[in-house]
Amino acid sequence: MTNVARADILIVDDLPEKHLIYQMALDDLGQNIVAVCSGEAALRLLLAREFAVVLLDVNMPGMSGLETASLIRQRKKSQHTPVIFVTAFADDVQTKEGYTLGAVDYILTPIVPEILRAKVKVFVELFLMRDALAQSHALLERRVAERTAELEQATERLREEVYDRKQAEERLTILVQELAHRVRNLLSVFQSITARTLAGGRTIDEAREVLMARLQSLAHAHALLTEARWEGAELRDVVESEIAGFSERVRVSGPPIRLSPSGVQTFALIVHELSTNAAKYGALSSANGEVAVTWSLGGHGESRFMDLAWCESGGPPVSPASHTGFGLSLVTAMGSSPGAEPMIQFAPDGFACRIRVPLNTISPRRSEPRPSPLAECGALGARPTRAGVDPSPSPLGEGSRQPRGPTFP
């Protein structure tokens, strides 16, 4: 509702000269004075505007003041508008009828300006106070609505914060479980590497050197995985990180293949062991020796596989005795899959090995269906899965193998 600085006063009298008298008497009130000459005109105004008080002449031609008052009271918009009858004569019957029709007062003519002004002033002040109260009420309702909306928004924000907090707690729980899984898996790999390193009659100094080299290889793999947020890594990156010291004498070629985290660890150690043996006994121990590391993809759908070959040339003659140990065990374990076995050759022109690995066992998009080759070489721990931790223990340290199929072509 808008602010009302002045109230409207309606004068209804068929004589225009009386309008001037009313206006002169009420001018000191400082309100809006509207004058009409008939009841019909008054009713039309009352439909459109709200008046503080109506001064209504009783005796008018056509529609009388009493008839006009009756119609005023029948309309919802004006049924509570104060009506003061103005008449030259009012007997008891007329007065009673007027009050019955809702009149609030009677004024006899000729009017006394002070009396008229005092009576009208009362209704004007009541109107203004009622209007101010209505505005205050509307303002209060608006503020309540605004405050309610703010509270609803705050409640919604709090609900979202609680939901986000729960989501964060759930993510933290998953991260903790994943971290615990990775730590267990990493410790099992450490155990396997340490056990194999300390076996075989090495001296403490020799074992320390070998162990540090193998742990450095594992660190390279973890660096690649950390950079990729443990979502796997490219086989080429794994190979190149392990042959960095011999990169000018090692040729690497093959299509892009992304490995799972466990596949990254396994292939990193395989390449490390093969390159270390090549540097000690094979092609990389000779100034003219070279190594070719190649891989390719084959098969279709669930039967897709990867062929990886390590071929040395230009080095001294090699024998099986120079290539026994952890590296050959990893090659054997990784290549021992349904339908294929690793091919290992100790040819006069250099050591060579070739393994075929089902792609679904090294893909980062699938859970690993079999123990890691690291585990089959003696590790202890849980199987890594894409969803998180697989609490079931791996059959580690038992020398278990999948059923063998036809010889690797």
C-alpha positions in Angstrom: 0.0 0.0 0.0 1.3 3.5 -0.9 1.8 6.2 1.7 -1.3 8.5 2.0 -0.3 12.1 2.9 -3.9 13.5 2.7 -7.3 11.9 3.2 -10.2 12.3 0.8 -13.5 13.8 2.1 -16.6 13.3 -0.1 -19.4 16.0 -0.1 -22.7 14.9 -1.6 -25.2 17.8 -2.1 -27.4 18.8 -5.0 -26.8 22.5 -4.3 -23.4 23.7 -5.6 -23.4 26.7 -3.4 -23.3 24.5 -0.3 -20.1 22.9 -1.7 -18.3 26.1 -1.2 -19.5 26.4 2.4 -18.3 22.9 3.2 -14.9 23.6 1.6 -14.4 26.8 3.5 -15.3 25.1 6.8 -13.0 22.1 6.1 -10.1 23.9 4.4 -8.1 24.1 7.7 -7.9 20.3 7.9 -5.6 20.3 4.9 -7.3 17.3 3.2 -8.6 16.5 -0.3 -12.2 17.7 -0.6 -14.3 16.1 -3.4 -17.8 17.4 -4.1 -20.6 15.9 -6.3 -24.3 16.8 -6.8 -26.0 13.4 -6.8 -26.1 10.0 -5.1 -25.3 8.3 -8.4 -22.1 10.3 -8.8 -21.1 9.6 -5.2 -21.5 5.8 -5.7 -19.3 5.9 -8.8 -16.6 7.6 -6.9 -16.9 5.2 -4.0 -16.2 2.3 -6.4 -12.9 3.9 -7.5 -11.6 5.6 -4.3 -11.5 5.3 -0.6 -12.8 8.2 1.5 -12.2 9.0 5.1 -15.8 10.3 5.5 -18.9 11.1 3.4 -21.0 14.2 4.1 -24.4 13.2 2.6 -27.4 15.5 2.1 -30.6 13.7 3.1 -33.0 15.6 0.9 -31.9 15.4 -2.7 -34.0 15.1 -5.9 -33.8 11.7 -7.6 -31.9 9.4 -5.3 -32.2 10.6 -1.7 -29.5 10.6 0.8 -31.1 7.7 2.7 -31.2 5.6 -0.6 -27.6 6.5 -1.3 -26.5 5.5 2.2 -28.3 2.2 1.8 -26.4 1.4 -1.5 -23.2 2.5 0.1 -23.6 0.0 2.8 -24.5 -2.8 0.4 -21.1 -2.5 -1.4 -18.3 -4.3 0.1 -15.7 -1.7 -0.8 -17.6 1.1 1.0 -19.6 -0.7 3.7 -17.4 0.6 6.5 -17.0 4.2 5.2 -18.3 6.7 7.8 -21.4 8.6 6.6 -22.5 11.9 8.2 -26.0 13.0 7.2 -26.6 16.7 6.7 -30.2 17.9 6.8 -32.3 20.9 7.7 -34.8 18.8 9.7 -34.5 15.4 11.3 -37.4 13.9 13.3 -37.0 10.8 15.3 -38.2 8.5 12.5 -35.7 9.9 10.0 -32.9 9.9 12.5 -33.6 6.3 13.4 -33.7 5.2 9.8 -30.5 7.1 9.2 -28.6 5.3 12.0 -30.1 2.0 10.9 -28.5 2.6 7.4 -25.1 3.0 9.1 -24.9 6.8 9.6 -22.3 7.8 12.2 -23.8 11.2 12.9 -26.3 13.9 12.0 -25.5 17.6 11.4 -28.3 20.2 11.0 -28.1 23.1 8.7 -27.2 25.8 8.7 -23.9 24.2 9.7 -21.6 25.5 12.3 -18.1 25.4 10.8 -16.3 24.6 14.0 -18.7 21.7 14.8 -18.5 20.3 11.2 -14.7 20.6 11.3 -14.4 18.9 14.6 -16.5 15.9 13.7 -14.9 15.4 10.3 -11.4 15.7 11.9 -12.1 12.7 14.1 -12.8 10.5 11.1 -9.9 11.9 9.1 -7.5 11.1 11.9 -9.0 7.6 12.3 -8.6 7.0 8.6 -5.0 8.2 8.6 -4.1 6.1 11.6 -5.8 3.1 10.0 -3.9 3.7 6.8 -0.6 4.1 8.7 -1.3 0.8 10.6 -2.1 -0.9 7.3 1.3 0.3 5.8 3.1 -0.8 8.9 1.4 -4.2 8.7 2.3 -4.5 5.1 5.9 -3.5 5.8 6.1 -6.1 8.6 4.7 -8.8 6.4 7.2 -7.9 3.7 10.1 -8.0 6.2 8.8 -11.3 7.6 8.6 -12.7 4.0 12.1 -11.5 3.3 13.4 -12.9 6.6 11.7 -16.2 5.9 13.2 -16.3 2.4 16.6 -15.6 3.9 16.1 -18.4 6.5 15.1 -20.8 3.8 18.2 -19.9 1.8 20.3 -20.3 4.8 18.7 -23.6 5.5 19.3 -24.7 2.0 22.9 -23.6 2.2 23.3 -25.5 5.4 21.7 -28.6 3.9 24.1 -28.3 1.0 27.0 -27.9 3.3 26.0 -30.9 5.3 25.6 -32.9 2.1 29.0 -31.7 0.9 30.5 -32.5 4.3 29.1 -36.0 4.1 30.4 -36.4 0.6 33.8 -35.2 1.7 33.8 -37.6 4.6 32.9 -40.4 2.3 35.6 -39.4 -0.2 38.1 -39.2 2.7 37.1 -42.7 3.8 37.5 -44.1 0.3 40.9 -42.3 0.0 42.0 -43.7 3.4 41.0 -47.2 2.3 42.7 -46.7 -1.0 45.8 -45.4 0.7 45.8 -48.4 3.1 45.4 -50.7 0.1 48.2 -49.2 -1.8 50.5 -49.2 1.2 49.7 -52.9 1.9 50.3 -53.7 -1.8 53.5 -51.7 -1.9 54.8 -53.3 1.3 54.0 -56.7 -0.2 56.0 -55.8 -3.3 58.9 -54.5 -1.0 58.7 -57.8 0.8 58.9 -59.8 -2.4 61.7 -57.7 -3.8 63.7 -57.9 -0.6 63.2 -61.6 -0.2 64.3 -62.3 -3.7 67.2 -59.9 -3.4 68.6 -61.5 -0.2 68.3 -65.0 -1.6 71.0 -66.6 -3.8 74.1 -66.2 -1.7 74.7 -62.5 -2.3 76.9 -60.6 0.1 75.4 -57.7 2.1 77.0 -55.1 -0.1 75.8 -56.9 -3.3 72.3 -57.3 -1.9 72.3 -53.6 -0.9 73.3 -52.5 -4.4 70.7 -54.7 -6.1 68.0 -53.8 -3.6 68.5 -50.1 -4.0 68.4 -50.4 -7.8 65.2 -52.4 -7.7 63.6 -49.9 -5.3 64.7 -47.1 -7.6 63.0 -48.8 -10.4 59.8 -49.1 -8.3 60.2 -45.4 -7.4 60.2 -44.5 -11.2 57.0 -46.4 -11.6 55.4 -44.7 -8.6 56.4 -41.3 -10.0 54.6 -42.1 -13.3 51.5 -43.2 -11.4 51.5 -40.2 -9.1 51.7 -37.9 -12.1 48.7 -39.7 -13.6 46.8 -39.7 -10.3 47.1 -43.5 -10.1 45.0 -44.0 -13.2 47.7 -45.9 -15.0 50.6 -45.0 -17.3 51.7 -45.6 -20.9 53.9 -48.6 -21.5 56.4 -46.5 -23.5 56.8 -44.1 -20.6 57.5 -47.1 -18.3 60.1 -48.6 -20.6 61.8 -45.3 -21.3 62.1 -44.4 -17.6 63.8 -47.7 -16.9 66.3 -47.6 -19.8 67.2 -43.9 -19.4 70.9 -44.8 -18.8 71.1 -46.8 -22.0 68.6 -45.0 -24.2 71.0 -44.4 -27.1 71.5 -48.2 -27.4 67.9 -49.3 -26.9 65.3 -49.0 -29.6 61.7 -48.8 -28.4 58.7 -49.1 -30.6 55.0 -50.1 -30.3 51.5 -48.7 -30.3 50.1 -46.7 -27.3 49.1 -49.1 -24.5 48.0 -47.8 -21.1 48.8 -50.0 -18.1 47.0 -50.4 -14.8 48.9 -49.4 -11.6 49.9 -53.0 -10.9 50.9 -53.4 -14.5 53.1 -50.3 -14.3 54.9 -51.7 -11.3 55.4 -55.1 -12.9 56.6 -54.0 -16.3 58.9 -51.4 -14.6 60.7 -54.2 -12.7 60.7 -56.5 -15.7 62.5 -53.9 -17.9 64.8 -52.9 -15.0 65.8 -56.6 -14.5 66.3 -57.2 -18.2 68.3 -54.0 -18.7 70.4 -54.7 -15.6 71.2 -58.3 -16.9 71.9 -56.9 -20.3 74.4 -54.4 -18.8 76.1 -57.0 -16.7 76.1 -60.1 -19.0 74.4 -59.2 -22.3 74.3 -56.8 -25.2 74.7 -53.6 -23.1 78.0 -55.0 -21.6 79.6 -54.6 -25.0 80.3 -51.4 -26.8 78.6 -52.6 -30.0 75.6 -54.3 -28.4 72.0 -53.1 -28.9 68.6 -53.9 -27.5 65.2 -53.7 -29.3 62.1 -53.5 -27.1 58.9 -53.9 -29.2 55.3 -54.6 -28.6 52.1 -55.0 -30.6 48.4 -55.7 -30.1 46.4 -58.6 -31.4 43.1 -60.5 -31.0 39.6 -59.0 -30.7 37.2 -58.0 -27.9 37.8 -59.9 -24.7 40.5 -61.9 -26.3 42.8 -59.0 -27.1 46.4 -59.4 -26.1 49.8 -57.7 -26.1 53.0 -59.2 -27.4 56.1 -57.7 -25.9 59.6 -58.7 -27.1 63.1 -58.0 -25.7 65.8 -58.8 -28.2 69.6 -58.3 -27.6 72.2 -58.3 -30.3 75.9 -57.5 -30.7 76.9 -58.7 -27.2 78.8 -61.6 -25.8 77.4 -65.1 -25.9 74.9 -65.7 -23.1 73.8 -68.7 -21.2 70.8 -69.6 -19.0 73.0 -69.4 -15.9 73.5 -65.6 -16.5 69.8 -64.9 -16.7 68.4 -66.6 -13.7 66.7 -64.8 -10.8 64.0 -62.2 -10.1 63.8 -60.8 -13.7 63.3 -64.2 -15.4 60.7 -65.1 -12.7 58.8 -61.9 -13.5 58.9 -62.6 -17.2 57.7 -66.2 -16.6 54.9 -65.1 -14.2 53.7 -62.3 -16.5 53.7 -64.4 -19.6 52.0 -67.4 -18.0 48.5 -66.8 -19.0 45.7 -68.9 -20.5 46.6 -69.8 -24.0 50.2 -68.6 -24.0 53.6 -69.1 -22.3 56.7 -66.9 -22.4 59.3 -67.6 -25.1 62.9 -67.3 -23.7 65.9 -67.9 -26.0 69.6 -67.9 -25.2 70.8 -67.6 -28.8 74.4 -67.1 -29.8 73.7 -63.6 -31.0 72.0 -62.5 -27.8 69.3 -63.1 -25.2 65.7 -62.7 -26.3 62.4 -63.1 -24.6 58.8 -62.7 -25.8 55.6 -62.7 -23.7 52.0 -62.5 -24.6 49.7 -60.8 -22.0 45.9 -60.7 -22.1 45.0 -57.0 -22.4 42.3 -57.2 -19.8 44.9 -58.2 -17.1 46.9 -54.9 -17.6 44.1 -52.5 -18.6 43.4 -49.7 -16.0 39.7 -50.0 -16.7 39.2 -53.5 -15.3 39.9 -55.3 -12.1 42.8 -57.7 -12.2 41.4 -61.3 -12.5 44.6 -62.9 -11.3 47.4 -62.3 -8.8 50.0 -59.8 -9.8 53.2 -61.5 -11.2 55.0 -59.7 -8.4 52.8 -61.5 -6.0 53.5 -64.8 -7.7 57.2 -64.2 -7.2 56.7 -64.1 -3.4 54.8 -60.9 -2.5 52.2 -60.8 0.3 49.2 -58.5 0.1 45.7 -57.8 -1.2 44.8 -57.7 -4.9 44.4 -54.2 -6.3 41.0 -53.6 -8.0 39.6 -50.6 -9.8 36.9 -50.0 -7.1 39.4 -49.9 -4.3 40.6 -52.6 -1.9 39.9 -56.2 -2.5 40.1 -57.6 1.1 40.6 -61.2 -0.1 44.2 -62.3 0.2 46.2 -63.3 -2.9 47.6 -66.9 -3.1 51.0 -65.4 -2.7 54.2 -67.2 -2.2 52.7 -70.5 -3.3 54.1 -70.6 -6.8 50.5 -70.8 -8.2 49.9 -70.5 -12.0 47.0 -70.3 -14.3 46.2 -73.4 -16.4 48.6 -73.6 -19.3 47.5 -73.7 -22.9 49.2 -74.1 -26.3 52.8 -73.0 -26.7 53.4 -69.3 -27.5 53.7 -68.9 -31.2 
